[in-house]
Amino acid sequence: MSVLDSDRATSPRTAPEPGGADHRTGRGRVRGRAGGAGGTLHGGKLTYAVLILVTAIALFPLFWTAVAASRNNTRLAEMPPPFWFGGNLFKNLGIAWTDANMGLALLNTTIVAGSIAIGTVLFGTIAGFAFAKLRFRFRNLLLMLTIGTMMVPPQLSVVPLFMAIAELEWTNQLQAVILPTFVSAFGVFFMRQYLLEALPTELIEAARVDGASSLRIVWHVVFPAARPAMAVLGMLTFVMAWNDFFWPIIALTQQNPTVQVALTGLGRGYIPDQSVIMAGALLGTLPLLLILTVFGKQIVGGIMQGAVKG
């Protein structure tokens, strides 16, 4: 560094105090509107009011489910309907747990949703990496065919799929629900789009120069780079598999149900007990809320990590 540069770096005229005025221009530095450290911006009263309103609207269905589960069928039929808790919550939860075989249903749904999420994330990441960074014949054609499968209504494949699981003697078994959705075209497309930007080609080439095999590149390069997107895809897939109703109601019965199949057993009878049905729906929702509470911060952190470049 030259003497002139050194004088400029140490001159008090070029080092105004934080938040103070620049002596050369007479203009002060811009702080955050709320005066927070590091220029952190804070919302005003209108912002908080809008956020509270949106949150209340989003949580109202869950609140109403809990209120309805704590009442009885007669009170739910009255007008106006109740908007606060009654005294039958634990009684209705016990009836729903017993009548719907909810313990087995929760276990089965956890196995099904967890297996589908793991398979979708694992194979979607590997296939997405291949479509994003590798060069092979018919790559674009295969990608278009993969995306095209998302345009086919799932109802069209029900009859041949049921014939296949019947031939394999998988009826009323969990693999009949897991394997047809173990790999998702959406997962492949999602990971491919993410890895196009998040994974530099130079990093893969450097790993090949160092003698890394394709499997080692996937494990030590691709998976760490794709971790934020994998977390998001895994959570989305888990929630969708947990709430899936159409195919499980065809492939499974009340003897070996998932949560959504088990809930159909609560609505039977001449006059269905709506409070018990709501209690069963609440039991089926609580595990998802627990998972989001435990892993929500990690998932949001992964999204932010993937959004920040450099």
C-alpha positions in Angstrom: 0.0 0.0 0.0 1.3 3.4 -1.0 1.9 6.3 1.4 -1.1 8.1 -0.1 -3.3 5.2 0.4 -2.1 4.9 4.0 -2.9 8.5 4.7 -6.4 8.1 3.3 -7.0 5.0 5.4 -6.0 6.7 8.6 -7.4 10.2 8.0 -10.2 11.1 10.5 -12.0 13.0 7.7 -12.8 9.7 5.9 -13.9 7.7 8.9 -17.2 9.2 10.1 -18.7 7.8 13.2 -21.4 5.1 12.8 -24.8 6.8 12.2 -23.0 10.3 12.2 -22.7 12.8 9.4 -20.1 12.6 6.7 -17.9 15.7 7.2 -17.2 15.9 3.5 -20.8 15.8 2.2 -22.7 16.8 5.3 -25.1 13.9 4.9 -25.8 11.4 7.6 -25.8 7.7 7.1 -29.1 5.9 6.6 -30.2 3.7 9.5 -33.0 1.2 9.7 -36.4 2.9 10.2 -36.7 1.4 13.6 -33.1 2.2 14.6 -32.2 -1.4 15.1 -28.7 -2.8 15.1 -27.2 -3.3 11.7 -30.1 -1.4 10.0 -32.7 -4.0 10.8 -36.1 -3.1 9.5 -39.2 -3.5 11.7 -42.8 -3.5 10.5 -45.3 -0.9 11.7 -48.6 -1.4 13.3 -50.4 -2.1 10.0 -47.9 -4.9 9.2 -48.4 -6.6 12.5 -52.2 -6.2 12.2 -52.2 -7.9 8.8 -49.9 -10.7 10.0 -52.1 -11.3 13.0 -55.2 -11.4 10.8 -53.7 -13.8 8.3 -52.5 -16.1 11.1 -55.9 -16.1 12.7 -57.6 -17.1 9.5 -55.0 -19.9 8.9 -55.5 -21.3 12.4 -59.3 -21.0 12.6 -60.0 -24.4 10.9 -57.8 -26.1 13.5 -59.4 -24.1 16.3 -62.9 -25.0 15.1 -61.9 -28.7 14.8 -60.8 -28.7 18.5 -63.9 -26.8 19.6 -66.2 -29.3 17.7 -64.3 -32.2 19.1 -65.0 -31.0 22.7 -68.8 -30.7 22.2 -71.5 -33.2 21.4 -73.6 -33.9 18.3 -76.7 -32.1 19.6 -74.8 -28.9 20.4 -73.1 -28.8 17.0 -76.5 -28.9 15.3 -77.7 -25.8 17.1 -77.6 -22.3 15.8 -75.4 -20.4 16.4 -72.7 -23.0 16.6 -70.3 -23.0 19.6 -67.1 -21.0 19.3 -65.5 -22.1 22.6 -64.5 -25.4 24.1 -66.8 -27.8 25.9 -66.2 -30.6 28.3 -66.2 -33.7 26.0 -62.8 -33.3 24.4 -61.0 -36.2 26.1 -64.1 -38.4 26.0 -64.5 -37.9 22.2 -60.7 -38.4 21.7 -61.0 -41.7 23.5 -63.9 -42.9 21.4 -62.2 -41.9 18.2 -59.0 -43.6 19.2 -60.8 -46.9 20.0 -63.4 -47.0 17.2 -61.0 -45.9 14.4 -58.1 -48.1 15.6 -56.1 -44.8 15.6 -53.0 -46.2 17.2 -52.4 -48.7 14.3 -53.5 -46.0 11.8 -50.9 -43.5 13.0 -48.2 -46.1 13.0 -49.1 -47.2 9.4 -49.3 -43.6 8.2 -45.9 -42.7 9.7 -44.3 -45.7 7.9 -46.0 -44.9 4.6 -45.4 -41.2 4.7 -41.8 -41.5 5.9 -40.9 -44.2 3.3 -42.4 -42.2 0.5 -40.7 -39.0 1.6 -37.3 -40.8 1.9 -37.7 -42.4 -1.5 -38.8 -39.2 -3.2 -36.0 -37.2 -1.8 -33.3 -39.8 -2.4 -34.2 -40.8 -6.0 -35.4 -37.3 -6.9 -32.1 -35.8 -5.9 -30.1 -38.4 -7.8 -32.2 -38.1 -10.9 -32.4 -34.4 -10.7 -28.6 -34.2 -10.5 -28.4 -36.4 -13.6 -30.8 -34.3 -15.6 -29.2 -31.0 -14.4 -25.5 -31.7 -14.7 -24.8 -34.9 -16.7 -24.7 -35.3 -20.4 -26.2 -38.4 -21.9 -28.3 -39.4 -25.0 -32.0 -38.6 -25.0 -31.6 -36.5 -21.8 -34.1 -33.9 -22.9 -36.6 -36.5 -24.2 -36.5 -38.4 -20.9 -37.0 -35.2 -19.0 -40.0 -34.3 -21.0 -41.5 -37.8 -20.5 -40.9 -37.5 -16.8 -42.6 -34.1 -16.6 -45.4 -35.4 -18.9 -46.4 -38.0 -16.3 -47.5 -35.2 -14.0 -50.2 -34.3 -16.5 -51.8 -37.8 -16.4 -54.7 -37.9 -13.9 -54.0 -40.5 -11.2 -57.6 -41.9 -11.6 -56.6 -43.3 -15.0 -54.1 -45.7 -13.5 -56.3 -47.0 -10.7 -57.6 -50.1 -12.5 -54.3 -51.4 -13.9 -52.5 -50.6 -10.6 -55.1 -52.5 -8.5 -54.8 -55.4 -10.9 -51.0 -55.4 -10.4 -51.2 -55.4 -6.6 -53.8 -58.1 -6.6 -51.6 -60.2 -8.8 -48.7 -59.7 -6.4 -51.0 -60.4 -3.4 -50.3 -57.0 -1.9 -53.9 -56.1 -1.2 -54.3 -54.5 2.2 -50.6 -54.3 2.7 -48.6 -51.1 3.1 -46.2 -51.7 0.2 -49.3 -51.4 -2.1 -49.5 -47.7 -1.0 -45.7 -47.0 -0.7 -44.3 -48.3 -3.9 -46.6 -46.7 -6.5 -45.5 -43.2 -5.2 -42.0 -44.1 -4.0 -40.5 -41.9 -6.8 -42.2 -38.7 -7.8 -41.9 -36.8 -11.1 -42.4 -33.6 -9.2 -39.5 -34.5 -7.0 -37.2 -35.1 -9.9 -38.2 -31.8 -11.6 -38.0 -29.9 -8.3 -34.5 -31.1 -7.6 -33.3 -30.6 -11.2 -34.4 -27.0 -11.2 -32.6 -26.4 -7.8 -29.4 -28.1 -8.7 -29.1 -26.2 -12.0 -28.2 -23.0 -10.1 -27.1 -24.3 -6.6 -24.5 -26.8 -7.8 -21.5 -25.3 -9.8 -20.3 -27.5 -12.7 -16.7 -26.6 -11.8 -17.2 -28.3 -8.4 -18.1 -31.6 -10.1 -15.2 -31.3 -12.5 -12.8 -30.7 -9.6 -14.1 -33.8 -7.8 -13.6 -35.9 -11.0 -10.0 -34.5 -11.3 -9.4 -35.6 -7.8 -10.4 -39.1 -8.8 -13.9 -39.2 -7.1 -16.3 -41.8 -8.4 -19.9 -40.9 -9.4 -21.2 -42.4 -6.1 -18.7 -40.4 -4.1 -19.6 -37.2 -6.0 -23.3 -37.7 -5.2 -22.6 -38.4 -1.5 -20.0 -35.7 -0.8 -20.9 -33.0 -3.4 -24.5 -33.3 -4.5 -26.2 -34.1 -1.3 -24.6 -31.3 0.8 -25.4 -28.7 -2.0 -29.0 -30.0 -2.3 -29.7 -30.2 1.5 -32.0 -27.1 1.7 -34.1 -28.3 -1.3 -34.1 -31.9 0.1 -35.6 -30.6 3.4 -38.3 -28.7 1.6 -39.2 -31.6 -0.7 -39.1 -34.1 2.1 -41.6 -32.1 4.2 -43.9 -31.4 1.3 -43.9 -35.1 0.3 -44.5 -36.2 3.9 -47.5 -34.0 4.3 -49.0 -35.0 1.0 -48.5 -38.7 1.7 -49.9 -38.3 5.2 -53.1 -36.7 3.8 -53.5 -38.9 0.8 -56.9 -40.6 0.7 -57.8 -41.7 -2.9 -55.4 -44.6 -3.4 -55.1 -45.8 0.3 -59.0 -46.2 0.5 -58.8 -48.5 -2.5 -55.7 -50.5 -1.5 -56.3 -50.8 2.2 -59.2 -51.8 4.6 -60.2 -50.9 8.1 -58.1 -53.8 9.4 -54.8 -52.2 8.3 -55.6 -48.5 7.7 -53.8 -45.3 7.4 -55.2 -42.3 9.2 -57.4 -41.1 6.3 -58.8 -44.6 5.8 -59.5 -45.0 9.5 -61.4 -41.7 9.7 -64.0 -43.1 7.2 -65.0 -45.6 9.8 -66.1 -42.9 12.2 -68.8 -41.5 9.8 -70.9 -44.6 9.6 -74.3 -45.0 11.2 -77.7 -43.5 10.7 -76.7 -40.3 12.4 -72.9 -39.8 12.3 -71.4 -38.3 15.5 -69.7 -35.2 14.1 -67.9 -34.5 17.4 -66.2 -37.9 17.3 -65.3 -37.4 13.6 -63.7 -34.1 14.5 -61.9 -35.7 17.4 -60.5 -38.3 15.0 -59.4 -35.5 12.6 -57.7 -33.7 15.4 -55.8 -36.9 16.4 -54.7 -37.3 12.8 -53.5 -33.7 12.6 -51.5 -33.5 15.8 -48.5 -35.5 14.6 -48.0 -33.1 11.6 -48.1 -30.1 14.0 -45.6 -31.8 16.2 -43.2 -32.4 13.3 -43.6 -28.9 12.0 -42.9 -27.6 15.5 -39.7 -29.7 15.9 -38.3 -29.3 12.4 -39.8 -26.0 11.3 -36.7 -23.9 12.2 -34.3 -26.3 10.4 -36.5 -26.3 7.3 -36.8 -22.5 7.2 -33.0 -22.2 7.9 -32.4 -24.6 5.0 -34.5 -22.5 2.7 -32.7 -19.3 3.7 -29.3 -21.0 3.3 -30.3 -22.0 -0.2 -31.6 -18.6 -1.0 -28.4 -16.7 0.0 -25.7 -16.9 -2.6 -22.0 -16.2 -2.0 
